[in-house]
């Protein structure tokens, strides 16, 4: 069995990714690895933030690790909130404040197309690899659902009849940007 440190303290992300992992991999979040730091995300690209997080953990542990950065990219907002998705309404904002800001900026806008994009950075045997997953969809006009996290209540994937926040984890994984990127990661690891 391979152990990989996942460079996050976000329990929701850990649970989502754990649901995708096969029996050959054990995913260890930062807290279980004894690392209790908040890694900065100072860059204006998802790829650069993912690399920053993975390199920070690798330098501390010298162990195989991966990180991800995800953004909601809304066409009518020129790709915003994008890399600033978690802090769109300000540095100390929460999911509700971020959702409220998006909905207010989208008032009266007909083009509601958007996508979630995840970039994973893996450091494996001193090599760096990237994997990307995209889920295209639409921004709803009101919140729908109680599950999920982040912008899930206002995002409906193309081909779906309900928001991410109205889906079970299994349903969400049929569309998930994170699952698409993780599938690429685990397919790659399977070739090693």
Phi, psi and omega per residue, in radians:
X1 nan 2.397 3.111
X2 -1.677 2.437 3.058
X3 -1.868 2.287 3.096
X4 -2.207 2.279 3.033
X5 -1.456 2.253 3.099
X6 -1.748 2.028 -3.018
X7 -1.333 1.243 3.077
X8 -2.674 2.718 2.956
X9 -1.965 0.106 -3.104
X10 -1.443 1.859 -3.077
X11 -1.095 -0.555 3.119
X12 -1.136 -0.741 3.118
X13 -1.151 -0.714 3.122
X14 -1.050 -0.811 -3.131
X15 -1.096 -0.728 -3.134
X16 -1.116 -0.781 -3.112
X17 -1.270 -0.641 3.102
X18 -1.020 -0.582 -3.140
X19 -1.218 -0.230 -3.103
X20 -1.773 -0.187 -2.956
X21 -1.453 2.401 3.042
X22 -1.399 3.080 -3.055
X23 -1.243 -0.164 -3.099
X24 -1.523 -0.077 -3.072
X25 -2.243 2.413 3.021
X26 -1.996 2.092 -3.127
X27 -1.644 2.165 -3.116
X28 -1.950 1.994 3.051
X29 -1.258 2.903 -3.051
X30 -0.939 -0.783 -3.067
X31 -1.046 -0.768 3.126
X32 -1.180 -0.433 3.104
X33 -1.467 0.040 3.119
X34 1.390 0.290 -3.118
X35 -1.894 2.032 -3.113
X36 -2.162 1.188 3.092
X37 -2.214 2.764 3.018
X38 -1.785 2.006 -3.082
X39 -1.486 2.227 -3.134
X40 -1.157 2.671 3.065
X41 -2.167 1.291 -2.971
X42 -1.480 -0.113 -2.963
X43 -1.610 2.884 -3.118
X44 -1.788 0.289 3.065
X45 -2.341 2.478 3.116
X46 -1.037 -0.716 -3.112
X47 -1.046 -0.760 -3.102
X48 -1.191 -0.678 3.098
X49 -1.169 -0.702 3.105
X50 -1.077 -0.760 3.116
X51 -1.112 -0.758 3.132
X52 -0.978 -0.816 -3.101
X53 -1.165 -0.795 -3.118
X54 -1.124 -0.762 -3.125
X55 -1.130 -0.656 3.118
X56 -1.043 -0.824 -3.124
X57 -1.205 -0.728 -3.138
X58 -1.072 -0.740 3.133
X59 -1.123 -0.561 -3.139
X60 -1.363 -0.578 -2.972
X61 -2.020 -0.417 -3.028
X62 1.004 0.552 3.129
X63 -2.075 2.727 3.069
X64 -0.987 2.343 -3.118
X65 -2.683 2.856 3.033
X66 -2.520 2.763 3.091
X67 -2.430 2.904 3.056
X68 -2.481 2.682 2.962
X69 -2.309 2.402 -3.066
X70 -2.257 2.465 3.076
X71 -2.388 2.606 2.977
X72 -1.642 2.115 -3.087
X73 -1.989 1.982 -3.063
X74 -1.838 2.149 -3.053
X75 -0.990 -0.830 -3.070
X76 -1.188 -0.277 3.125
X77 -1.862 0.434 3.133
X78 0.948 0.680 3.085
X79 1.551 -0.062 3.093
X80 -1.309 2.750 -0.039
X81 -1.289 -0.296 3.028
X82 0.929 -2.239 -3.066
X83 -1.124 -0.330 3.137
X84 -1.666 0.300 -3.024
X85 -0.933 -0.759 -3.084
X86 -1.270 -0.344 -3.060
X87 -2.197 0.480 -3.012
X88 -1.043 -0.690 -3.113
X89 -1.590 0.179 3.132
X90 2.271 2.824 -3.053
X91 -0.962 -0.677 -3.084
X92 -1.842 0.431 -3.093
X93 -1.329 2.801 3.066
X94 -1.984 3.106 -3.075
X95 -1.018 -0.724 -3.109
X96 -1.106 -0.749 3.126
X97 -1.107 -0.700 3.112
X98 -1.120 -0.787 3.116
X99 -1.066 -0.809 -3.133
X100 -1.025 -0.709 3.141
X101 -1.153 -0.776 3.110
X102 -1.057 -0.849 -3.108
X103 -1.071 -0.666 3.132
X104 -1.192 -0.679 3.128
X105 -1.239 -0.418 -3.108
X106 -1.620 0.006 3.141
X107 -0.995 2.203 3.093
X108 1.366 0.011 -3.132
X109 -1.600 2.192 -3.113
X110 -1.380 -0.716 -3.138
X111 -1.314 1.805 -3.079
X112 -1.892 0.297 -3.106
X113 -1.204 2.485 -3.096
X114 -2.708 2.959 3.017
X115 -2.590 2.552 2.916
X116 -1.609 2.353 3.099
X117 -2.255 2.233 3.094
X118 -1.991 2.341 3.016
X119 -2.097 2.196 3.087
X120 -1.867 2.381 3.024
X121 -2.028 2.116 3.114
X122 -1.906 2.315 2.961
X123 -1.962 2.001 -3.055
X124 -2.351 2.060 3.141
X125 0.891 0.869 3.081
X126 1.131 0.253 3.052
X127 -1.968 2.618 -3.135
X128 -1.959 2.323 -3.119
X129 -2.313 2.587 3.117
X130 -2.127 2.554 3.101
X131 -2.425 2.462 -3.076
X132 -2.253 2.443 3.054
X133 -2.298 2.399 -3.124
X134 -2.221 2.397 3.004
X135 -2.179 1.974 3.125
X136 -1.511 2.604 -3.136
X137 -3.025 -2.702 -3.082
X138 -2.321 2.641 3.017
X139 -1.563 2.195 3.112
X140 -1.316 2.882 3.123
X141 -1.527 -0.334 3.093
X142 -2.463 2.816 3.115
X143 -1.227 2.460 3.099
X144 -2.427 2.043 3.032
X145 1.846 2.825 -3.067
X146 -2.059 -0.231 -3.081
X147 -1.477 3.112 3.055
X148 1.283 -2.775 -3.096
X149 -2.772 3.033 3.123
X150 1.057 -2.246 -3.075
X151 -1.544 0.139 -3.073
X152 -0.899 -0.642 -3.106
X153 -1.212 -0.264 -3.113
X154 -2.029 0.204 -3.117
X155 -2.101 2.212 3.042
X156 -2.065 2.119 -3.118
X157 -1.208 2.590 3.031
X158 -0.984 2.335 3.138
X159 1.546 -0.041 3.140
X160 -1.850 2.801 3.133
X161 -1.905 0.019 3.136
X162 -2.597 2.826 -3.117
X163 -1.194 2.827 3.031
X164 -0.948 -0.639 -3.074
X165 -1.289 -0.178 3.050
X166 -1.741 0.078 -3.077
X167 -1.792 2.643 2.916
X168 -1.292 2.947 3.103
X169 -1.050 -0.720 3.128
X170 -1.089 -0.728 3.114
X171 -1.132 -0.772 -3.135
X172 -1.082 -0.680 -3.114
X173 -1.126 -0.316 3.076
X174 -1.216 -0.384 -3.104
X175 -2.022 -0.361 -2.843
X176 -0.965 2.232 2.982
X177 -1.011 -0.733 -3.114
X178 -1.156 -0.697 3.124
X179 -1.121 -0.720 3.137
X180 -1.049 -0.779 3.119
X181 -1.184 -0.724 3.135
X182 -1.134 -0.668 3.112
X183 -1.046 -0.761 3.084
X184 -1.067 -0.746 3.128
X185 -1.035 -0.876 -3.068
X186 -1.268 -0.522 3.028
X187 -1.116 -0.730 3.116
X188 -1.100 -0.831 -3.132
X189 -1.084 -0.543 3.117
X190 -1.157 -0.323 3.139
X191 -1.563 -0.142 -3.062
X192 -1.462 nan nan
